[in-house]
């Protein structure tokens, strides 16, 4: 056997894009919503039918990437599944930094393009990107880049939990919010982005909205569900 053939024999099999996407989605849903994923929510997130999700999850269970609780049907990543999710998240967020900081793409465009690039970034390219970008700690939306050593502040909370009159700084837009069509464009249009100061004016629980005053002094009314996807810290 040649040296080349030996190296090919010991080469680890490539994880498919579908496996990476599902592991990342399960991980993000867990982090952003604070509870394990279930098939119905995962189908909504992935934009596929529940039947497709059940079939894919069954394959992920057989490969050892996830487990499913037989009682409540909650989907949990195994250690290997978490590693896959974190690795893809790192590549995605590095790609977003490159696209926004260097190439000048908008938030919305950078997320969609990063979704295409993330699967093609090799470990060697990942290291080069990290060095070129000077080891960034967050993506443009404020989410920590795994491996950078940065973690979110302990006093972070969702915008919908802020009391009227309080002043806060936008810290992050949840990863799952990036997958909601048009939301990134809306947030950028009204300057609801990381680093911007906001003052909570108040809310209307009956029509499920709240109003904030942004750094330009303009009032912006947003839905409570959207506000729940915006992480803030006290100003």
Secondary structure in CASP SS format (residue, H / E / C, confidence):
PFRMAT SS
TARGET T0000
AUTHOR 0000-0000-0000
METHOD secondary structure of the structure
MODEL  1
X C 1.00
X C 1.00
X H 1.00
X H 1.00
X H 1.00
X H 1.00
X H 1.00
X H 1.00
X H 1.00
X C 1.00
X C 1.00
X C 1.00
X C 1.00
X C 1.00
X C 1.00
X C 1.00
X H 1.00
X H 1.00
X H 1.00
X H 1.00
X H 1.00
X H 1.00
X H 1.00
X H 1.00
X H 1.00
X H 1.00
X H 1.00
X H 1.00
X H 1.00
X H 1.00
X H 1.00
X H 1.00
X H 1.00
X C 1.00
X C 1.00
X C 1.00
X E 1.00
X C 1.00
X H 1.00
X H 1.00
X H 1.00
X H 1.00
X H 1.00
X H 1.00
X H 1.00
X H 1.00
X C 1.00
X C 1.00
X C 1.00
X H 1.00
X H 1.00
X H 1.00
X H 1.00
X H 1.00
X H 1.00
X H 1.00
X H 1.00
X H 1.00
X H 1.00
X H 1.00
X H 1.00
X H 1.00
X H 1.00
X C 1.00
X C 1.00
X E 1.00
X E 1.00
X E 1.00
X C 1.00
X C 1.00
X C 1.00
X C 1.00
X C 1.00
X C 1.00
X E 1.00
X E 1.00
X E 1.00
X C 1.00
X H 1.00
X H 1.00
X H 1.00
X H 1.00
X H 1.00
X H 1.00
X H 1.00
X H 1.00
X H 1.00
X H 1.00
X H 1.00
X H 1.00
X H 1.00
X H 1.00
X H 1.00
X H 1.00
X H 1.00
X H 1.00
X H 1.00
X H 1.00
X H 1.00
X H 1.00
X H 1.00
X H 1.00
X C 1.00
X C 1.00
X C 1.00
X C 1.00
X H 1.00
X H 1.00
X H 1.00
X H 1.00
X H 1.00
X H 1.00
X H 1.00
X H 1.00
X H 1.00
X H 1.00
X H 1.00
X H 1.00
X H 1.00
X H 1.00
X C 1.00
X C 1.00
X H 1.00
X H 1.00
X H 1.00
X H 1.00
X H 1.00
X H 1.00
X H 1.00
X H 1.00
X H 1.00
X H 1.00
X C 1.00
X C 1.00
X C 1.00
X C 1.00
X C 1.00
X E 1.00
X C 1.00
X C 1.00
X C 1.00
X C 1.00
X C 1.00
X E 1.00
X C 1.00
X C 1.00
X C 1.00
X C 1.00
X C 1.00
X C 1.00
X C 1.00
X C 1.00
X C 1.00
X C 1.00
X C 1.00
X C 1.00
X E 1.00
X E 1.00
X H 1.00
X H 1.00
X H 1.00
X C 1.00
X C 1.00
X C 1.00
X C 1.00
X C 1.00
X E 1.00
X E 1.00
X E 1.00
X E 1.00
X E 1.00
X E 1.00
X E 1.00
X C 1.00
X H 1.00
X H 1.00
X H 1.00
X H 1.00
X H 1.00
X C 1.00
X C 1.00
X C 1.00
X H 1.00
X H 1.00
X H 1.00
X H 1.00
X H 1.00
X H 1.00
X H 1.00
X C 1.00
X C 1.00
X C 1.00
X C 1.00
X C 1.00
X C 1.00
X C 1.00
X E 1.00
X E 1.00
X E 1.00
X E 1.00
X E 1.00
X E 1.00
X E 1.00
X E 1.00
X C 1.00
X C 1.00
X C 1.00
X C 1.00
X E 1.00
X E 1.00
X E 1.00
X E 1.00
X E 1.00
X C 1.00
X C 1.00
X C 1.00
X C 1.00
X C 1.00
X E 1.00
X E 1.00
X E 1.00
X E 1.00
X E 1.00
X H 1.00
X H 1.00
X H 1.00
X H 1.00
X C 1.00
X C 1.00
X E 1.00
X E 1.00
X E 1.00
X E 1.00
X E 1.00
X C 1.00
END
